[in-house]
Amino acid sequence: MTAASVAPAALPWRVLGAWADLRGSMRAELDCAPGEPRLLAYVMLSGLIWFLGRVLVVEFGPLAPTLGPDEAMKRIAAEFVGSIFFRTLAFYGVAALALLGLCVAAGV
């Protein structure tokens, strides 16, 4: 059974299973050879989680009292662009460098 054939109702159980055994869950996910759309969704989701953490730091962290409302909004907007777009672009860059390294190593 592949991850694509799992019903959406089973998603909470997959999340709980991943929480219990992260390494096994990751191996099972990689064994089903996810495509680029799923991997892109994972990268975007990780960027969103990173962004939410950064928003909490800007709003409630040690610099929160020193930032004005306009400056805080500017930092949050910059963090959003950085976490969603530039992180995704960076992962594509890493993939391109890995492919280039494989081509050089293979002599292609």
C-alpha positions in Angstrom: 0.0 0.0 0.0 1.5 3.3 -1.0 1.0 6.7 0.7 -1.0 7.9 -2.3 -3.6 5.1 -1.8 -4.1 5.9 1.8 -7.5 7.5 2.5 -7.5 11.1 3.8 -9.3 10.0 6.9 -6.1 7.9 7.8 -4.0 11.1 7.8 -4.3 11.7 11.6 -3.2 8.1 12.2 -0.2 8.6 9.9 0.7 11.8 11.8 0.5 10.0 15.2 2.5 7.1 13.8 5.2 9.5 12.6 5.2 11.1 16.0 5.8 7.7 17.6 8.4 6.5 15.1 9.9 9.3 13.1 12.7 7.3 11.6 10.4 4.4 10.5 7.8 6.9 9.1 10.5 8.7 7.1 11.8 5.4 5.7 8.3 4.3 4.7 7.7 7.7 3.0 10.9 7.5 1.1 10.2 3.9 0.1 7.1 5.0 -1.7 9.2 7.3 -3.9 7.3 10.6 -3.5 7.1 12.8 -6.5 8.1 16.4 -6.8 4.7 17.9 -5.9 4.7 16.1 -2.6 8.3 17.0 -1.8 7.5 20.6 -2.7 4.5 20.5 -0.4 6.8 19.3 2.4 9.3 22.1 1.8 6.5 24.7 1.8 5.0 23.2 5.0 8.4 23.3 6.7 8.7 27.0 5.5 5.3 27.7 7.0 6.2 26.1 10.3 9.5 28.1 10.3 7.6 31.3 9.6 5.1 30.7 12.4 8.0 30.2 14.8 9.7 33.4 13.6 6.5 35.3 14.0 6.2 34.2 17.6 9.8 35.4 18.2 9.1 38.8 16.6 5.9 39.3 18.5 6.8 37.8 21.9 10.6 37.5 21.9 13.1 39.7 23.6 13.0 42.3 20.8 9.2 42.6 20.8 9.2 45.7 23.2 11.8 47.5 21.1 10.0 47.0 17.8 7.2 49.4 16.7 4.1 48.0 15.1 5.2 49.1 11.6 8.7 47.6 12.0 7.3 44.4 13.4 5.0 44.0 10.4 7.9 44.7 8.0 9.9 42.0 9.7 7.0 39.6 9.6 6.5 40.2 5.9 10.2 39.7 5.2 10.2 36.5 7.2 7.2 35.3 5.2 8.9 35.9 1.9 12.2 34.4 3.2 10.6 31.3 4.7 8.2 30.5 1.9 9.9 31.6 -1.3 13.7 31.7 -0.6 13.7 28.5 1.4 12.0 26.7 -1.4 14.4 28.2 -3.9 17.3 27.1 -1.7 16.1 23.5 -1.7 16.0 23.6 -5.5 19.5 24.9 -5.5 20.7 22.1 -3.2 19.0 19.6 -5.5 20.7 21.1 -8.6 24.1 21.0 -6.9 23.5 17.4 -5.8 22.6 16.5 -9.4 25.7 18.3 -10.7 27.9 16.5 -8.2 26.4 13.1 -9.3 27.0 13.9 -12.9 30.6 14.9 -12.2 31.1 11.7 -10.1 29.6 9.5 -12.8 31.6 11.2 -15.5 28.6 12.3 -17.5 
